[in-house]
Amino acid sequence: MGSVEFGLLLSILLLTIPVWAQQTQPSTTTPPATKDPQAVSVLNQALTVAGGAAALKAITDYTATGNITYHWNPEAQGTVTVRGLGLGQIRVDANLPHGVHSWVISDGQTSTKAEDGTLSQYPPPYPVPSSESFPYQPPMFPGSLAFPHEQFVAVLNSPIFSVSYKGIAQVDGRSVHDIELQRVLPGQTQTDNMTEYRIMEFFVDTSTLQVAMTQDSMPKHIVHQVRYSDYRPVNGVLMPFSISEQMGGQKTREIQLDQISFNGGLQDSDFVLH
């Protein structure tokens, strides 16, 4: 698979959560989003180890640089800059042998710019035939790609997310706490065929309380995983310098960072591809 096709696949599948046209009609009452005390305790402990909720809340944006490997056919390697603004905006610019490959999620839209300058957007800025349309909804936390603990602050303080403790699991030979997050839809009183796409799992190392992996579901029940390692303190906040993504058990890309900075004054305009 070439880089253009792979980049579009990443934009639409790897970095999105689909919403099919038909969903269960909501009822008139909304159940409370439950927060399991054991799950809350683990997340709060993880936040403390990472630097504390107050320190994390003070971070509005981050910029990280390093190296990236795309497991395309053929494989491509180069330098990379990752930028995140809040929970909703992310940008990755990779300098590859044949040019710069960029992708952005901002304002609920995914944009990709291939090495040859080809720009793709999803949803597209023009009408498409129904036979070619792909129902789309942005992921819950696109901006947290290189800042996984940012999600915990949102989950613990928002009434629309329920959390539950699933027990001890194993990730790459490490014992981890399995914490399940579910976004609760207004008026939703029962599960439907889209429930799995509103669920995300956090795997927190039982010894270090660092985020070892996150996991969610892609279209056709494909499992999407992001692994984190090589944590280092940055201005008092623990950040992962090694990030690896897999989709359906296949590695898609690996990022090894060498520098991370906070609060550089990023703006919405920094997340627009031209």
Secondary structure as GFF3:
##gff-version 3
##sequence-region A 1 274
A	DSSP	alpha_helix	3	9	.	.	.	ID=ss1
A	DSSP	pi_helix	10	14	.	.	.	ID=ss2
A	DSSP	alpha_helix	37	50	.	.	.	ID=ss3
A	DSSP	alpha_helix	53	57	.	.	.	ID=ss4
A	DSSP	beta_strand	61	70	.	.	.	ID=ss5
A	DSSP	beta_strand	76	85	.	.	.	ID=ss6
A	DSSP	beta_strand	89	96	.	.	.	ID=ss7
A	DSSP	beta_strand	99	106	.	.	.	ID=ss8
A	DSSP	beta_strand	109	113	.	.	.	ID=ss9
A	DSSP	beta_strand	119	122	.	.	.	ID=ss10
A	DSSP	three_ten_helix	130	132	.	.	.	ID=ss11
A	DSSP	three_ten_helix	142	144	.	.	.	ID=ss12
A	DSSP	alpha_helix	149	157	.	.	.	ID=ss13
A	DSSP	beta_strand	161	171	.	.	.	ID=ss14
A	DSSP	beta_strand	174	183	.	.	.	ID=ss15
A	DSSP	three_ten_helix	195	198	.	.	.	ID=ss16
A	DSSP	beta_strand	199	205	.	.	.	ID=ss17
A	DSSP	beta_strand	211	218	.	.	.	ID=ss18
A	DSSP	three_ten_helix	219	221	.	.	.	ID=ss19
A	DSSP	beta_strand	222	234	.	.	.	ID=ss20
A	DSSP	beta_strand	237	247	.	.	.	ID=ss21
A	DSSP	beta_strand	250	262	.	.	.	ID=ss22
A	DSSP	three_ten_helix	268	271	.	.	.	ID=ss23
###
